[in-house]
Amino acid sequence: MRFIASRLRSIPLTTHLRASTQCTPTRALLYTRAIPRSFTTQSFRTSTLLTQQSVKSHSSNICQFHTSRVNSAAIPKFTNRLVNEKSPYLLQHAHNPVDWYPWGKEAFDKAIQENKPIFLSIGYSTCHWCHVMEHESFQNEETAKFMNEHFVNIKVDREENPAVDKLYMTYIQLISGRGGWPMSVFLTPELSPFFGGTYFPPGDQYGTPGFRTLLQRVSEVWESAEDKVREDAESTISQLRSYASSKPLDVENAASMIHPEYIVSAAYQHFNKEFDTEQGGFTGAPKFPTPVQFQFLFEYFAYNQKSENESENAQKALDMALFTLKKIAMGGIRDHVGSGFHRYSTDKYWHVPHFEKMLYDQAQLLSAYTSAYLISKDQGFANVAKDIIHYVSTDLKNPAGGFYSAEDADSLPTSRSSKKLEGAFYVWEMEQLEDILGSKSAKVFNKYYGVQKDGNVDPAQDPQNELMMQNVLAEEESVDNVAKELGMTAEEVSSILEESKFKLKKFRDENRPKPHCDDKILTSWNGLMISGLAQAANAFQDKEILNLAVHAADFIHKELYESKTGTLLRSYRSGPSDIEGFLDDYSYMIQGLLDLYEATYEEKWISWAYDLQQKQNELFYDNESGGFFNVQANDKSILVRLKDEQDGAEPSANAVSLRNLVRLGTILEQEDYVVKARNTIGSFANSVSKYPFAMPSLLGSFLLMVNGVKQIVLTGKDEKELAPFKKIVSQAFVPNKVSVQAKEGGLIAEKNPIVAQLASNDKAAAYVCENFTCGLPVEDINEFRAKIEF
């Protein structure tokens, strides 16, 4: 099946914890064959479902979603509490017959009062298999009736409430060795998990229970052995809590016990060993673009390219990253017609993707391709970066400046279709291409993109037969080879390809229904996007790109920042949500503001970043053990406060925080930030020493600490004279550089006495400061370029 469970790369909590969670009496009971209860076919409506009047008042929010079950009068037959939510994912389930509750006190109180177990379903709006499970199970009235009678049912959007997702995903990974979405977890009324998994088919298959059977067995176990279930669940939570609170014996000195050369070399050797020399990447199928790995390899190259012992490995690291980025850009994982990248490839060739498009992928890949350009000066990487920017500014941008979260993998093939298919918006039949492009252009286009008459999708990558006779476009030939084979010039081929893509995009936009857009705006992902745009604007000296970053930051400040309390909110859709920001919201946003400052040298961004860092330290920092929790202490619904050091689809928030502390601590002379940075890496000393390859972002931040910051202070009053210095700073790939423009009266001058002293200088010059000393002013451009590059 097309759903790909996330591979477990977590550090084992403890051997005894894994053993105890895998073989509990509860799990044994659940897998004992039992006589199924009968499901009645009688239609029902529970007393807690909302009224039709309530439905009408919310129709503007829900009419767009494809999962609504409606009666003959076009009024939804069922409506539950999710109709009052703003999350597109929750609204997709607002008309299920399941009596869904959002995560919150009302559901918790009901479970306790009625002594019912909780069924917790977690997913996101563009999740293909979430849609499948909804259609198969949550729209089924018989299944819903049983769920409503025996469980309190809670729906969570993992993107809106990541702390809930993280806790229970950790549990699922422990008991099963893998995780993914939809996530299905059974909890005691006190929110302790006792069984779960990911996608469950509706009926029994291959000797394993389907969802209906599972519901019955869980209900029977709860009724017959409630005390034992509670004991198992509480024991698991207790062990998780014990692990989460563990720490090195000496946190303050733990950082000094880490051997940077060893762990960095070990990570490099891991990637070198796992590297796919033919297709790029570091795994077989499925293949995920992992920008955090590319950034680590770029930084490893930069720090070691002139090392006598490591220069050869440094070049290999660079080659692996650049080669992989080229293969990704050539593959079907890239939308060659409409721009942007899909989530991942189901095969090892980067060819047949899972077709959803996520903002966080676009943001991180934008940073990666920008870095690749800065290092290699290969215009191809710049073109891909600008292609990403075109996509997000065209398809994911809110008119007010923020960026939407995602586009779905599934869509209707035509406006007359009744069933959505995965990839329908993006794939092509050869005959259709010939009709749209004409035979001559189609011949060139089909040769270049590997189009075949019977389709180019391996049936193994299409278990639901949704891509039969279809072609996923991927660059299979070079322009020169196509030109030679067809007796044309390279210029003619290039022109035909560009013209063909324009025609296909026009046809696609005018004739195919677009995939559903998850139009909530997340603070965290917008922070990543601001970083990518600011870095690209610097590299390409492009004010339009910079404006996109500025407008996004302005949007977050206006709509998702509470200036009175200094706190961030998590998301926005038809107004801000009432969910307060999590660690990733703060860390990613601070990083974005620091990058935006270095692209504009406007101190308002530094001031806001400083305010957010102060608030982040207050809400999330562990003063006893170092590092940052992912959720605030006042959220009592999260039974265990966890810390993330490993990267997933997004970089570790602790790794980003570590880098932010070093950057801000340097710019604003904040000694306590440096202490927090040391204690943060110290809190993860054991894991980063044992599994460095699993946390490349943390390694990169640690390398910044180890190598020290190269601070560049620009002085002068005349912006025209300063422009060449700023351009050199912006277009040099120096992973440990931090640049500031000395100005009188700002926050930087207030906090940093060196900057205050230099702010009065009238003449354009640059000071390069390293190892606690600043060199003499550099006024010559060529000399300055030589000083800052490795």
KOLVEX-278759 format. One record per residue (C-alpha): y, z, x. Coordinates in pm, whole numbers, padded with zeros to 5 digits, always signed. Layout:
! residues N
YZX...
//
This chain:
! residues 790
+00000+00000+00000+00356-00067+00106+00459+00295+00112+00456+00412+00472+00420+00787+00523+00637+00922+00799+00427+00997+01106+00416+01367+01190+00592+01414+01518+00675+01778+01461+00595+02035+01723+00304+02240+01588+00441+02568+01459+00140+02760+01573-00229+02684+01574-00305+02970+01340-00037+02858+01096-00181+02507+01074-00529+02646+01026-00429+02893+00760-00239+02638+00556-00511+02376+00566-00806+02580+00446-00671+02827+00192-00877+02931-00110-00609+02772-00326-00665+02431-00169-01039+02470-00198-01009+02547-00567-00785+02247-00624-01044+02013-00480-01333+02161-00679-01457+01921-00942-01358+02036-01287-01401+01905-01638-01076+01726-01719-00877+01846-02013-00805+01581-02267-00459+01430-02287-00343+01376-02644-00174+01053-02738+00059+01215-02991+00425+01135-02929+00633+01446-02872+00985+01567-02817+01032+01910-02662+01296+02144-02799+01486+02138-02472+01553+01765-02467+01916+01676-02522+02064+01522-02835+02139+01155-02893+02508+01243-02913+02482+01373-02557+02316+01048-02460+02604+00843-02597+02860+01052-02411+02686+00975-02083+02592+00613-02147+02840+00481-01893+02653+00660-01617+02299+00563-01708+02301+00214-01852+02249+00046-01516+01918+00209-01429+01600+00014-01476+01373+00305-01563+01511+00399-01904+01261+00409-02188+01440+00311-02508+01356+00283-02877+01413-00018-03099+01774+00086-03168+01852+00067-02795+01907+00443-02787+01691+00623-02531+01392+00787-02691+01401+01077-02446+01689+01241-02266+01674+01543-02038+01920+01753-01838+01941+01500-01558+02177+01298-01777+02448+01544-01673+02397+01481-01300+02584+01239-01074+02305+01141-00837+02177+00788-00912+01823+00904-00835+01839+01187-01086+02002+00961-01345+01714+00715-01303+01491+00988-01449+01728+01105-01723+01524+00929-01991+01175+01017-01879+00971+01210-02134+00928+01472-01860+01162+01763-01926+01323+01749-01583+01556+02017-01450+01787+01978-01151+01739+02223-00865+01914+02540-00973+01918+02876-01144+01833+02751-01493+01500+02611-01378+01422+02911-01157+01491+03157-01441+01272+02961-01682+00980+02961-01438+01004+03337-01389+01050+03418-01758+00757+03200-01865+00553+03269-01550+00488+02900-01496+00438+02720-01167+00704+02468-01068+00633+02102-01008+00893+01981-00758+00941+01606-00718+01169+01487-00436+01275+01132-00366+01574+00900-00347+01706+00614-00556+01599+00323-00333+01248+00459-00268+00995+00195-00378+00703+00431-00429+00924+00678-00611+00980+00402-00867+00606+00334-00879+00513+00697-00945+00781+00725-01209+00651+00419-01393+00288+00525-01366+00322+00896-01438+00667+01023-01534+00717+00757-01804+00372+00826-01945+00411+01042-02254+00064+01196-02229+00119+01300-01868+00470+01425-01948+00345+01635-02237+00101+01814-02011+00367+01864-01744+00613+02009-01995+00355+02250-02138+00222+02384-01810+00501+02349-01554+00872+02379-01501+00956+02036-01364+01236+01992-01108+01378+01670-00965+01567+01665-00633+01752+01382-00463+01665+01437-00096+01987+01271+00012+02197+01500-00204+02010+01819-00117+01849+01776+00227+01780+02146+00283+01534+02156-00007+01372+01838+00121+01345+01969+00478+01178+02297+00385+00911+02150+00163+00856+01845+00381+00781+02083+00668+00520+02244+00445+00369+01908+00345+00346+01797+00706+00170+02118+00798-00100+02090+00534-00153+01714+00551-00041+01602+00896+00207+01354+00750+00491+01328+00503+00691+01082+00298+00844+01014-00038+00801+01068-00321+00721+01424-00227+00520+01621-00483+00498+01998-00435+00372+02281-00653+00560+02611-00620+00525+02962-00751+00809+03077-00978+00952+03243-00664+00972+02895-00500+00691+02944-00247+00476+02628-00206+00101+02639-00259-00003+02273-00281+00147+01930-00245+00143+01577-00116+00338+01256-00145+00257+00971-00384-00032+01032-00624-00178+00745-00829-00210+00824-01200-00592+00824-01203-00873+00927-00972-00945+00684-00688-01211+00672-00417-01328+01026-00482-00983+01184-00466-00802+01322-00769-00521+01130-00931-00203+01290-01059-00337+01374-01405-00645+01541-01263-00433+01722-01009-00204+01861-01278-00503+01991-01469-00660+02156-01166-00337+02318-01052-00286+02456-01401-00642+02592-01410-00608+02750-01066-00281+02915-01166-00432+03054-01486-00751+03179-01321-00629+03293-00978-00255+03346-01001-00256+03647-00768-00447+03459-00498-00218+03158-00528+00086+03380-00485-00072+03553-00187-00144+03222-00013+00202+03086-00086+00384+03396+00032+00173+03405+00349+00272+03049+00433+00640+03120+00377+00610+03436+00585+00465+03242+00878+00730+02972+00847+00999+03239+00844+00846+03410+01147+00840+03086+01342+01194+02990+01241+01325+03324+01365+01140+03311+01698+01349+03261+02012+01322+03258+02390+01318+03602+02547+01653+03541+02715+01856+03293+02513+02161+03308+02736+01965+03210+03046+01709+02986+02877+01921+02675+02937+01911+02732+03312+01530+02742+03296+01514+02383+03170+01448+02129+03444+01662+01828+03353+01505+01587+03601+01156+01667+03475+01218+01643+03102+01434+01331+03128+01179+01160+03350+00897+01266+03116+01077+01113+02819+01139+00789+03008+00773+00772+03117+00662+00819+02756+00874+00529+02634+00768+00313+02928+00402+00381+02852+00431+00313+02479+00656+00007+02510+00539-00309+02333+00605-00570+02599+00557-00859+02354+00751-00748+02048+00959-00455+02166+00960-00106+02022+00744+00191+02106+00480+00194+01831+00251-00044+01651+00287-00110+01281+00487+00008+01101+00791-00030+01325+01112+00157+01264+01435+00073+01441+01510+00396+01623+01866+00383+01759+01843+00734+01904+01582+00604+02148+01797+00310+02250+02098+00533+02310+01890+00765+02530+01764+00469+02733+02119+00336+02771+02239+00674+02894+01939+00712+03123+02032+00376+03274+02399+00468+03314+02329+00800+03484+02057+00664+03714+02139+00302+03791+02271+00386+04137+02018+00657+04215+01803+00583+04518+01491+00717+04346+01552+00620+03983+01738+00288+03992+01424+00081+03926+01329+00296+03628+01688+00285+03508+01677-00094+03497+01346-00084+03310+01495+00154+03057+01783-00084+02997+01553-00385+02974+01330-00212+02716+01624-00124+02495+01794-00464+02515+01468-00654+02460+01384-00447+02153+01728-00491+02002+01697-00868+02048+01356-00876+01879+01485-00665+01589+01781-00897+01541+01548-01200+01537+01301-01047+01292+01271-01041+00916+01391-00684+00921+01736-00841+00948+01887-01010+00644+01973-01345+00804+02148-01472+00492+02348-01173+00371+02372-00959+00687+02262-00602+00755+01920-00456+00828+01630-00345+00610+01466-00007+00655+01159-00087+00868+00895-00349+00942+00550-00314+00788+00400-00514+01076+00437-00501+01452+00641-00822+01469+00958-00693+01296+00877-00958+01034+00791-00830+00686+01016-00537+00607+01040-00269+00348+01348-00424+00196+01575-00130+00116+01898-00111+00314+02028+00231+00417+02380+00315+00532+02253+00544+00809+02053+00256+00959+02355+00026+00957+02571+00296+01117+02333+00382+01399+02236+00022+01469+02604-00066+01484+02648+00195+01757+02339+00069+01940+02439-00298+01935+02793-00206+02039+02657-00011+02336+02427-00301+02423+02729-00531+02431+02936-00294+02644+02660-00272+02902+02542-00634+02907+02854-00821+02790+02608-01042+02597+02802-01188+02304+02481-01200+02100+02486-00822+02065+02852-00833+01961+02765-01090+01693+02496-00865+01548+02731-00566+01547+02997-00766+01363+02729-00890+01123+02651-00529+01031+03020-00458+00977+03046-00762+00750+02758-00631+00539+02882-00274+00494+03240-00385+00427+03123-00640+00169+02831-00468-00006+02857-00095+00058+03228-00022+00062+03393+00172-00217+03741+00033-00297+03888+00372-00207+03742+00361+00145+03411+00548+00148+03072+00381+00195+02784+00382-00052+02440+00507+00050+02190+00225+00003+02062-00084-00173+01720-00092-00335+01417-00283-00212+01326-00397-00565+01513-00639-00789+01455-00890-01067+01360-01235-00934+01580-01401-01199+01807-01288-01480+01527-01378-01721+01268-01161-01546+01154-00830-01693+00979-00682-01389+01136-00596-01058+00961-00703-00740+01009-00579-00387+01207-00822-00174+01277-01062-00463+01644-01092-00370+01569-01184-00008+01266-01418+00004+01236-01794-00043+00982-02060-00139+00988-02372+00078+01039-02597-00224+01341-02395-00332+01496-02417+00014+01456-02796+00011+01622-02817-00331+01920-02607-00220+01969-02740+00131+01848-03099+00110+01556-03234+00309+01737-03289+00639+01896-02945+00661+01583-02779+00523+01374-02934+00799+01597-02777+01063+01628-02447+00878+01256-02415+00808+01164-02490+01167+01405-02232+01304+01314-01955+01057+00938-02012+01043+00923-02123+00678+00581-02239+00557+00471-02421+00244+00227-02145+00142+00462-01869+00252+00469-01685+00584+00372-01335+00467+00037-01201+00582-00152-01085+00268-00223-00759+00450+00151-00687+00431+00159-00765+00058-00094-00541-00119+00080-00576-00455+00093-00957-00434+00470-00960-00476+00534-01201-00188+00280-01477-00256+00413-01821-00158+00730-01653-00032+00893-01668+00309+01068-01385+00492+01321-01546+00724+01279-01466+01094+01397-01653+01401+01078-01819+01526+01232-02087+01749+01536-02118+01971+01818-02353+01883+01745-02557+02194+01375-02596+02107+01452-02705+01751+01710-02952+01877+01467-03099+02131+01182-03130+01882+01397-03292+01613+01599-03513+01847+01931-03342+01780+02195-03165+01984+02209-02786+01995+02555-02804+01836+02419-03003+01542+02137-02754+01487+02372-02456+01506+02609-02617+01258+02327-02691+01010+02196-02335+01036+02539-02184+00965+02605-02421+00676+02258-02352+00533+02303-01976+00544+02635-02014+00364+02471-02224+00088+02182-01982+00051+02409-01681+00025+02616-01857-00239+02301-01948-00432+02161-01596-00397+02479-01426-00513+02522-01658-00810+02162-01683-00931+01971-01370-00835+02033-01023-00980+02141-00794-00698+01928-00493-00609+02044-00160-00745+02308+00005-00527+02295+00381-00477+02669+00427-00501+02696+00791-00411+02905+00856-00101+02753+01105+00141+02974+01289+00387+02709+01289+00659+02627+00918+00649+02994+00827+00627+03044+01034+00942+02783+00818+01118+02950+00504+00985+03293+00619+01104+03144+00667+01453+02992+00321+01457+03309+00154+01332+03535+00343+01572+03312+00254+01867+03299-00111+01759+03676-00125+01703+03726+00002+02056+03475-00235+02212+03600-00545+02029+03967-00444+02016+03967-00515+01644+04223-00346+01416+04049-00454+01095+03734-00272+01201+03943+00030+01296+04106+00029+00954+03763+00054+00791+03693+00370+00991+04035+00519+00916+04008+00451+00542+03661+00610+00530+03787+00921+00707+04087+00938+00474+03851+00914+00176+03636+01203+00297+03944+01414+00366+04086+01347+00021+03772+01369-00192+03515+01578-00004+03717+01828+00197+03841+02158+00050+04151+02223+00258+04197+02577+00124+03855+02690+00242+03809+02438+00525+03471+02333+00384+03308+01997+00321+03127+01890+00006+02805+01691+00025+02860+01385-00192+03083+01189-00424+03004+00979-00728+03252+00963-01014+03407+01265-00849+03289+01513-00585+02965+01702-00632+02951+02079-00646+02700+02092-00360+02857+02225-00041+02808+02045+00286+02509+02101+00514+02495+02106+00892+02461+01729+00921+02773+01678+00709+02976+01880+00957+02818+01757+01280+02820+01386+01192+03172+01404+01052+03305+01587+01359+03144+01325+01582+03305+01051+01374+03647+01213+01405+03613+01249+01782+03522+00881+01810+03809+00794+01579+04050+00990+01797+03940+00796+02105+04003+00472+01914+04352+00572+01790+04469+00870+01999+04610+01016+01676+04582+01393+01708+04531+01452+01337+04169+01354+01389+04124+01607+01670+04292+01876+01459+04059+01813+01168+03755+01797+01397+03854+02134+01544+03896+02291+01197+03555+02158+01093+03389+02283+01412+03533+02629+01355+03395+02627+01000+03058+02490+01114+03029+02771+01369+03106+03024+01099+02861+02889+00841+02565+02768+01044+02559+02908+01400+02284+03156+01488+02466+03425+01685+02140+03592+01786+01922+03301+01892+02163+03014+01946+02156+02678+01773+02256+02587+01419+02071+02638+01091+02066+02340+00856+02183+02543+00556+02428+02824+00493+02307+03183+00473+02439+03227+00119+02199+02969-00029+01923+03202-00142+01721+02923-00303+01618+02809+00047+01351+03057+00146+01356+02972+00517+01660+02860+00717+01535+02599+00960+01682+02441+01270+01625+02077+01362+01600+01971+01721+01393+01659+01663+01530+01325+01555+01413+01152+01242+01570+00857+01066+01897+01028+01158+01981+01208+01481+01920+01581+01511+02225+01764+01378+02183+02021+01655+02186+01746+01917+02505+01600+01770+02655+01949+01749+02576+02014+02114+02760+01699+02218+03052+01782+01986+03085+02128+02139+03098+01986+02489+03353+01718+02395+03578+01948+02193+03535+02234+02437+03656+02007+02717+03950+01857+02529+04072+02188+02385+03965+02422+02667+03742+02626+02435+03519+02839+02655+03331+02982+02358+03226+02627+02265+03072+02583+02607+02880+02909+02562+02755+02796+02221+02651+02464+02371+02446+02638+02642+02286+02871+02392+02207+02581+02159+02008+02395+02422+01862+02729+02533+01731+02798+02183+01524+02480+02204+01417+02527+02567+01046+02552+02485+01027+02250+02257+01247+02019+02464+01044+02104+02775+00713+02027+02603+00806+01734+02380+01120+01570+02524+01030+01224+02390+01055+01359+02033+01421+01455+02074+01606+01180+02263+01941+01278+02105+01908+01631+02236+01820+01493+02579+02131+01276+02576+02350+01572+02484+02183+01782+02751+02250+01509+03008+02617+01532+02917+02609+01903+02998+02416+01853+03321+02627+01565+03456+02953+01713+03341+03236+01549+03153+03450+01278+03309+03781+01350+03140+04038+01073+03140+04397+01172+03066+04639+00889+02992+05010+00952+03037+05326+00755+02966+05571+00688+02685+05555+00308+02666+05260+00196+02452+05271-00157+02593+05232-00023+02946+04949+00206+02833+04759-00068+02648+04573-00205+02956+04457+00146+03050+04333+00209+02695+04147-00121+02691+03963-00038+03013+03863+00303+02874+03742+00154+02547+03535-00124+02702+03353+00075+02970+03013+00225+02887+03042+00570+03044+02830+00816+02844+03004+01128+02976+03363+01013+02942+03613+01193+02720+03957+01038+02696+04285+01185+02571+04644+01071+02559+04882+01342+02676+05144+01404+02408+05395+01682+02375+05374+01927+02090+05024+01849+01962+04709+02061+01935+04567+01925+02261+04874+02022+02460+04874+02363+02287+04515+02434+02388+04488+02245+02718+04745+02346+02985+04669+02047+03208+04742+01804+02926+05058+01999+02840+05175+01968+03198+05109+01592+03211+05256+01516+02869+05609+01494+03009+05521+01206+03244+05706+00890+03150+05520+00637+03360+05192+00482+03246+04910+00627+03453+04559+00768+03429+04415+01091+03566+04040+01119+03612+03923+01480+03603+03575+01590+03712+03417+01909+03840+03717+02118+03729+03966+01913+03931+04193+01618+03850+04257+01334+04090+04592+01183+04172+04753+00960+03910+04618+00606+03910+04873+00340+03821+04684+00031+03933+04456-00119+03665+04185-00240+03902+04172+00090+04084+04143+00270+03752+03857+00045+03641+03665+00121+03960+03717+00495+03920+03575+00535+03571+03272+00308+03591+02940+00431+03728
//
